[in-house]
Amino acid sequence: MIPVNWVVGLAAILFAIGAIGVMVRRNPLIMFMSAEMMWNAAALAFIAFARHWHDMSGQVMAFLIVGTAAAEVGIGLAIIVTVYHRRHRLDVDEISGMKN
Amino acid sequence: MTAFIILAILAIVGALGVVVARQPVHSALFLVANILSLAILYLLLSAEFLAVAQVIVYAGAIMVLFLFVVTLLTAGKEEGEPKEQLEGQRWIAGVLAVGVGIALAVLAIHHPGRAIASGLPHNFGNLHGMGLLLWGPDFLYVGAIALMLVTAAIGVLVLNRPVRRQAPRPQRRNEA
C-alpha cells in the first residue's frame, strides 16, 4: 500500500506548480490549465485521505471537485473567448476591462 | 511503491510541462499526460469510479474543450508571452510558490498519521459504493453539481448571446 504522506506530498508539489503557472504565465489559457492542475491536486489529497481513513466521503468530495471543474472550465473559456473577440489579444490584463 | 514513484514522476513532468511550454497546445497535451497519470494513481488508491470519471470528464470533455478553444484562438500564430507590467512580480511569485510547495511537501511527508488496522469495505471506491453514497446520504452534492452545471450552461449562453444589429444593412449597390 502507498503511504498516505507521500501522496499528500505529491499533491502539495502539484498544487505549488499549478500556483506558479497561474502567477507567472500571462496567457489566460495556460493560467486556466494551471488552475485545473490545482483542482486536481486537491482531489488527489481528498482521495488519499479517503483511502487512509477507509471512508468514502473524501471520494464524494473529489467527485464534487470534478463536477465543479467542469462547470468552471465552461464558464471560464466562454469569458476568454468573449474577451478575445473584443480585444484580439491573449493577455490576461485585457480581462481587467471587466472591472466596474 | 515503484508504481507510485513512476506515476509521481510522470505527473510532475506533465505539470512542469504545462507551466514551461511556449505554445498553449503543448500545455494542453502535457496536461493530458498529468491527468492520465493521476487517473492511474487513483486506481492504485482504490478509487475506481473516480479514475474512470477523471478520464471521461477531464481527459475527455475538459481537454477537448480546451483544445477546441486553443485551436480557435491561436491557430497559426507565433505569439510570445506578453511583457510583464508589474516589475519583478514573476520572481517573487515563483520564489514564494516554490517555498510554499516545499514547506507543504516536507510537512506532509514528515508527519504521518495513524494507520488503520481494519480492512477496506468490499465496495470501497467502485460504482456500487459510490452509488450507495451519492444516491443515499450525500444526495445533496449530486443536486449541487447538477445546479452548478445548469448555471454554468446558462451563463455561457448569456455571455455569448448573439449581437442584435440595429443599424441598417450597408448598401453595396451604390458603392459598386
Interface residues (C-beta under 8 A of the other chain):
Chain A: I2 P3 V4 N5 W6 V7 V8 G9 L10 A11 A12 I13 L14 F15 A16 I17 G18 A19 I20 G21 M23 V24 R25 R26 N27 L29 I30 F32 M33 S34 E36 M37 N40 A43 L44 I47 A48 A50 R51 H52 W53 H54 M56 S57 Q59 V60 A62 F63 L64 V66 G67 T68 A69 A70 A71 E72 V73 G74 I75 L77 A78 I79 I80 V81 T82 Y84 R89 L90 D91 D93
Chain B: M1 F4 A8 A11 I12 A15 L16 V18 V19 A21 P24 S27 A28 L31 N34 I35 L38 L41 Y42 L44 L45 S46 A47 F49 L50 A53 Q54 V57 Y58 A61 I62 L65 F66 V69 V70 L72 L73 T74 E79 E81 P82 E84 Q85 Q89 R90 A93 G94 A97 V98 V100 G101 I102 L104 A105 V106 A108 I109 H110 H111 P112 G113 I116 S118 L120 P121 F124 G125 G129 M130 L133 L134 D138 Y141 A144 I145 M148 L149 T151 A152 A153 G155 V156 L159 N160
